[in-house]
Amino acid sequence: MSERIVIAGCRGRMGAMLMERLGKNPAFSPVGLDLPYEPAAMEEACRGARAVILCIPASAIAGTIEKLRPFMEPSTILSDITSVKELPMRHMERLWDGPVVGTHPLFGPVPAPDLELRVTIVPGRNSSEEDVAFMEQVFRSFSCVTFRATAEEHDMAEARIQGMNFITSAVYFAMTAEDPALLPYITPSFLRRMNSTEKQLMEDGALFTWLFEANPHSQAMVRQYRNLLSLAAAGDVDLILHKAQWWWKEGEEKRKIHEEARKVALQSARAGLKKGKK
């Protein structure tokens, strides 16, 4: 018997991706919901649902839960896929008395074929081991590799990885903007950086701005960055360069170890799926 999973925000890019991928697995029966969230549609979709996954902007989570809550069964898992976790988890745990399990797929709606699909799983209040394992299985069903973290651990890491990548790029191009005298000096490396950053700053600028501001650790990361810039201003660039080279020295080796461990976990998950289908 397949498990019903409600995808709220099914017409969005990530929601549509989950509908498509889960729809290919006989273990799941994804049911889509989207605006304007008509009562009859919500009642039908939520009846017997094992989980409701909110594939919507974090700013819309509270209002959407209030609409869905009257139709959800007490044991239904409430989940989300947003790129920040502390604020959404607070909303979900405040508004839903049942199990809550946050998630963050660390990839977009159309990932590269060779990309390892990693997903952070954040166990919340009232969630049993069975509830958390179910949400892990949802993502492992289409070859994702999952790992668990607290909401704080997740947001601290994302403030460094995602938030600082965004804000430093924005500041760099803001600093060099509106100066035609720079145009003759543009180098291939500048153009490569410009091309690699265009989508983030142009198409997704509003989204990354919201994520940066919603992450409670963003300002602390900016202060750390400012301290390193102070070293540069004092002439200690060699110290900064030495720290940065960690990624190509010790960091590269540690990354390879992690990648091997993830490959083993992925193979194990795939083997479990094949065994379950027999």
Beta strands, then each sheet from edge to edge (+ up, - down):
strand 1: 3-8
strand 2: 28-33
strand 3: 51-54
strand 4: 77-80
strand 5: 100-105
strand 6: 118-123
strand 7: 145-148
sheet 1: 2+ 1+ 3+ 4+ 5+ 6- 7-
end
